[in-house]
Amino acid sequence: VSAVWKAPAKLNLFLAVTGRRGDGYHELQTVFQLVGLYDRLRFEPLSGDRVERVGGLPGLSPEEDLAVRAAWLLKRRCGRREGVRIHIEKRIPAGGGLGGGSSDAATVLFALNRLWRLGLSAAELAGLALELGSDVPLFVHGRNAWAEGRGEILRPIRLPRRWFVIVDPGRRVATAEAFAAPELTRNAPRRTMAGFLRGGPDGNAFEAVVRARYPEVASALDWLRRFGAAGLSGSGGCVFLPLTARRDAEAVARRCPSQWTAHVARSLPRSPLLWRLAAEERRHWGVAKR
Ligand code: C5P
């Protein structure tokens, strides 16, 4: 069994829906922040044309699992006949708007591209990523981003170092349903990355929809707002609060009501996938570490 690959979570620091498209998707604008809360994946070579999964999300069949689907997609596109057993240790809450399934899928694309020496470029991986889901390209891109389109048009953005308290109220929000809600604001004015960086806008288009349908998420948001400017990530149900100091984040997390789960995670400047690639390249070229 090969080394462990860490798949990070994301938060949406801001999210607006600016239009509805003809293909069943919406145009959005969002800011993706990568955070240090990780699922852990390992890859074991198998003989035969098969993909197996060990671990992962209880109740999610392998056929529905984006990580397994990512491996099959790669096998089909590259005509590979070897097998793989994917070991997945879940830590990122599922259905929480933290992108856990998408991050696992991106990690599979990235890792198998290396392990099977497929030689796919970043652009080719990004194309496969988008076939799997709107949030997958972000994790292949591996940097914090201002995103538009379905979420796949990504521009790197510099975000301050911070600590996040992430509260999981234990409610899974179905993303497709949240997008389909009649009361969702779908015609938000388009904003600029520069405007966001100047100190606004923030907020999340799904907040009103999710608050009305998931009172538990509304309670968690209200509780976290006692400590600062908390927000909803993606279509929820996880909520988060950015803070400067780790100690403050830990203090808030300790006070989290027992029916919910609190995590403390640091902001990441980039995904561990990119660190790993850089480290491999240094080894390959024999460049001394500075
Ligand atoms: O792309 P993904 O499979 O993650 O999207 C799940 C569902 O969320 C889509 O089927 C669509 O209904 C909705 N969605 C959307 N606009 C986006 C992303 C997702 O309407 N930009």
Residues whose N, C-alpha, C, O or C-beta is under 5 A from the ligand:
A	BS01	C5P	G24 Y25 H26 L132 G133 S134 D135 G149 R150 G151 T175 A176 F179
